[in-house]
Amino acid sequence: MLLRPPPRFPGFPRRAFDVFSMPDREERRQAIIGAFHPGLRQLADDLIPVLEEGGGAPLHAHLPQLNWPKGYVPFCTWLTVSREAHGYQSGPQPGVGVHADRVVARLGWDVSTDAFGRFEFLCRHGGLERDFVEVSRSAGLAFRVYAAAPWPAGSRLTFESATDLAGSFQEARRRGVYWELGRRWDIPGSLDRVTTPGWSEDVREVLSALKPLYERCL
């Protein structure tokens, strides 16, 4: 695509991140969806045509409803752009995560899935580790592991490194619930970027670098 159309993504509303602190569970759930999902849908419209260049199976955009059983406390939301039309959470998840304190463009994994164990095996013994570290370095990314934390945080960063993939797996086994390789924009320090249309290009750059790794994990 020689000439890309201007981004559909307008930037997140500047006050949108305030909704994560709303005390009522259902009001917070609805406010998160209302504040972020319209922009995430537009972001998907920006990303999918670019990521589908070169052919392959179509990509599907997934947004959560955050309506799991009563014990679930909504504290974040996300966009996943996956080859899987259903069941995307059991495998690698390229996309964007949005929390009160950060936004991340990433390739992520739920570490409790059986497929994550296979992914670790392929990295350690199937030659993937070198390629993941090379992309991390060249694209300015980092390996991160998050553990569960009480609301309002919901999760906490327990590991971060640009090169230590093996260490990230060790931490994931010890106490992690989510693993990712990606680029992170901290809030409020990065509000001036994530509230602009240009942030769509930042995300495109990250996910384009991660796409070959994602496809090798399928």
N, C-alpha and C positions, 0 to 999 in steps of 0.2 A: 504494500500500500504506500504509494509515493507521497500522496497528499492526504493526511488524516483530517477528518472533520474536527472542528473545535470540540473540546470536552463537553459532554452533556452534564457531567458532574459540576455543580455550582459551588462546591465547598460546603462543609458542614456548617450549620448555623452556629454562631459564636457562643450563644448561651446554651446550646444543646447539652453540653457536658454536665450542666447543673442537674439534669433530670436523674442522674444516677444516685443522688442523695435524697430523693423523695422517700419519706418513711413508709408509706403504704405500699405493700407489695404489688397489688393489682394496678394501682395508679402509676407506679413506677414502671411496670411492664409495658403498659399502654403508652406511657410517655417516651420510653426508650424507642419503641417501634415508630412512633410518630415523629420523633426528632431525627432519627438516623436512617430508617429504612428507605424513605424516598431518595435520599442521596446515594445510598448504597446500591439501589436499583439502577440509578443513572450511571454510577461508577461501573457496574457490570456491563451496561451498554457500551461504555468506552472500552472496556477490557476485552470482551469476548471476541469481537472481530479481529483484534490484533493477535490474541493468543491462538486463534484458529487458523491463522495464516500458515500455510504449509500442509494443510489437510489433517486427516485423522478424524477420530470420532468427535461428534459435536460436544461442546461444553454447556453445562447447565449452571445457572445461578441459584444458589440456595441462601435463604434468609430464615432465621429461626423465629418461631412464634413465642418462645420463652414461656410456654404454658405447660411445662412439665408438672408432675404431681406437687401437692401442696408444700412438701419439704424443700422444693427448689426455690432459691432466692435469686431473682434476676439481678445481675450485677454487671452485665456486659452484653454485647451483641456482635454479630459478624456477618460477613459475606464470604461464602465459599464458591469458587468457580471450579467445577469438577466434571470429569468425564462421566461420573455416575449420576444417573437420573434419580436414583433412590439409594439410601444407605451410605451416603458419602462419609458419614462420621466414623465408619469402621476402617477407613483407609487414609491416605495422605490428603491433606486439605489445603490447597492453595487459595489464598484470599486475603481478607482484611479482618482484623479484630479490633473492636472499639471498646475501651474501658474508660472509667472516669479519669485515670491518670496517664493514659497512653493510647496511641493508635499504632497498629503494627501491620505491615504488608509482609506476608510470610508463606512458608510451607509448613503446616503444622500437623501434629499427630496427637490423638488421644492415647496416652501411653498404656491404658488398660486393655486396648484391643490386641487380639492375637496377631494382627498384621504388623503392629509395631515391633513385636519380637522378630518377625521375619525381616523387617526393615533393618533392625540392628544387626542381624546375622549377615545380610547382604553388604552392609557397610564394613563390618569387621572382616568378612571372609570372601566377599564377592566383588571387591574392587571399587565399591561406591564411596568409601571414606575419602580417598584422594580427591575425587571429583567434587564432593560436597565441600571440602575444605578449600579447594581452588575457587569455587564459585563464591563462597563466603568472603574470601580475601578480595577477589576481583570486583565484586559488586558492593563491597562495604557493608556486609551483613554480619550477623552474630548468631551463634547457637544459644538458645535460652531454655531453661526449664522453670516451670511454675508449680508451686505447691498450693493446695487448698488453704483458704484463710476465711475467717468469719466475715460476714457482711458488715460494713459496706465494701471492703476491699474485694472479697470473693476469691482472689488469688494473690500470691506473692512470688516475686522473682527470687529464685534460690541459686541460679547458676547462669553465667553469661560469659561467653568466650568467642572470639572470632575464629579460633583454630582447633580448640580441644573438643572434637566430636566424641571421642571416647569418654572424656570426663562428663559430657552431657548425658550419655547413656547411663553412666554410673549414678549420677544424681537422679535421673528419671526412675531408676530402680529403687533408689533409697526413699524418696518422698515425693516424686513428681507426679502431677496429674496431666500436664500438657507440655509438649516439646515443640519447639519451633526453630526454624532458620529464617531470619528476616531482618527487616529494618524497622526501627522503632522511633516514633515521634512522641516525646513526652509532653504531657499537658500539665500546666498551661504554657510551658515554654514554646511549644510549636503551634500555638493557635493561629499565628499569623500565616502559617503555611497550610494547615489542613482545612482552613476556612476559605481557601481559594480554589478556583478551577484547576490551577496548575498542579495541585497535589495529585490529580488524576495521572499526570505524566510520571510523577515519582513512583506511584504504585505500578503503573505499566512497566517501568524500567525494572523494578524488583521482580515482578511476576514473570516477565520475559526471561530474566536470567535464571529463574527457578524452574521454568517449564520443562527443560530437558531432564532435570533431576526428578521432577514429579512423574514424568512419563516412564522413567526407569524404575520407579517404585510400584507401578501398576501391575 
